[in-house]
């Protein structure tokens, strides 16, 4: 079927020269977020504005010296090439995997609901892994021409921006986004008016505006309660991602689930499959049951029909990540509208009974598992954990569909140019599948010198970026000019560099490397073979223990023994992540097994030729092959957490001392670390397809989407997808 088209009007109105009117559709489609030629075009228009905003809307909305560009033949030629490529991309999806294999078999699109989307750092409606995975999911669905529509919330204040003060305390600031300067459009209804839907709340109807973020071929509907029709106390419902207040969070999730269904219906769409990415959108199941009851269907039959074409992805084995609300809160806030719609709240609460049997809690994950046709965890190990955790709630296995990452977003330009120039590789065309051009198996054709030089280029880019960020941080702390001058030479690209960046939840053990400070200091300051470490990450504003970990690492980074070898960057976002996964030498991940569901940052690093040194948890439990990185500890777990931490720390030190340092510093006559480069090569070979979103979406399609749509998938086809994925 054709891609879903959503009528809309851009959030801002500004004049463009008629000859350059195509810039408007380029700016308002986030395809530029993963297309380097389009991003270069924004830089050609106004390099200063592009470097400042990383967002084309402020660039093209001016003020801009258009006469200069209209007289520039090279610019005009580039503009026409980019526009032709974009229009060709948008117009033709027939050659892609889904269209070739399944063509018109779906009766409607796949509706994908998620609380956050990380498409690009300029659209700050994400916090971390879940949102970035959702963004990558949308990008790959676009590249693969899958019939998709996304649904989320438009957070006008986004997720918090992090700063770290001179004592290491995390500070929180919430931006107030100007929607007219973002690549967003206001969705129109069938009469051409701005679309607004209603969500019933106790004593009032909440108006919800519907916005559009166009991600290549995929429209993502974003719901917004900050509209004039609403009471002042209701307008902030969608302001902040992962707001702390439980009642406000429940309101958000009612808007996402109920409002999302109503927005889709208002646009005349009839999805063939409904995908809940985490339990935040679970009320969409109740809303769909209400629709059926209103049409005369008995409630039990309505539940059966809802279950038949819905699928669910669970992302974390950590209890705090599985949304629960007090049952009395659900009765008070959602009960009146559920009861009035013929879906009794007590029935809903019964379906949301958790594994602990606590009738005082409504478990969104349990509710979603009971009312979906199929469910998946996000790695093979996570599936084993999930099936153990949710026994008694589901009567079918929770599948293990391991996450992937969108290579065009995360692989650095020097590596992309190397792959395309020497192997003819096209990361945008991974959807062709592993049975065609397996370019990742031809990496042996790249010389050691070529691969090493591409990595060093990315490493130099990281060093320049980090120095600038640290200079801003320390200037704000009031450090002396002499200290700021020292930053011009930190993060020496010649030194073995370890990267660690993720959410600072305590189970991720960001401080494990500091377990033995004397041993660590000897490693870092070895005269001939030194090591340096870069940290980045946020702790949720309510996570005080996580914030203390940030403070401790910051203080260690400024201590006499570690200063100049350990760095922590503030305000971790997608841009910081790209520099880190592309430019460090090795990626460190040391959670308590089996609490890491997946860990996509390690996949991003591996696709850049950055080997992982990681606990065998999440994706690395299946991704580690012995020659593509290093495993900390084994698969056996010690019940005493302190003993486990100490054991893992000792193994981490041993691996760095006995394996990483020798492999990195042993050089041939040309100065190339031959052993290290071979590990880099294997990291790329084993990840570019196997841990891509293209592979992931093929599995979602054949193992979840098509069965939920009532389309039979040949058993051999399902087996082939899983076998090719490893």
Secondary structure, 3 states (H helix, E strand, C coil): CCCCCCCEEECCCCCCCHHHCHHHHHHCEHHHHHCHHHHHHHHHHCHHHHHHHCCHHHHHCCCCCHHHHHCCHHHHHHHHHHHHHHHHHHHCCCCCHHHHHHCCCCCCCEEEECCCCCCCCCCCCCCCHHHHHHHHHHHHHHHCCCCEEEEEECCCCECCEEEECCCCCEEEECCCCCHHHCCCEEEECCCCCECEEEEEECCEEEEEEEEEEEECCEEEEEEECCCCCCCHHHHHHHCECCCCCHHHHHHHHHHHHHHHHHHHHHCCCCCCEEEEECHHHCHHHHHHHHHHHHCCCCHHHHHHHHHHCEEEECCCCCHHHCCEEEHHHHHHHCHHHHHHCCCCHHHHHHHCCCCCCCCCEEEHHHHHHHCCCEEEECCHHHHHHHHHHCECCECCCCEECCCCECHHHHCCHHHHHHHHHHHCCCHHHHHHCCCCCCHHHHHHHCCHHHHHHHHHHHHHHHHHHHHHHHHHHHHHCCCCHHHHHHHHHCCCCCCEEEEEECCCCHHHCCCHHHCCHHHHHHHHCCCCCCEEEEEECCCCCCCHHHHHHHHHHHHHHCCCCCECCEEEECCCCHHHHHHHHHHCCEEEECCCCCCCCCCHHHHHHHHCCCEEEEECCCCHHHHCCCCCEEEECCCCCCCCHHHHHHHHHHHHHHHHHHHHHHHHHCCCCCCCCHHHHHHHHHHHHCCCCCCEHHHHHHHHHHHHHHHHCCCCCCHHHHHHHHHHCC
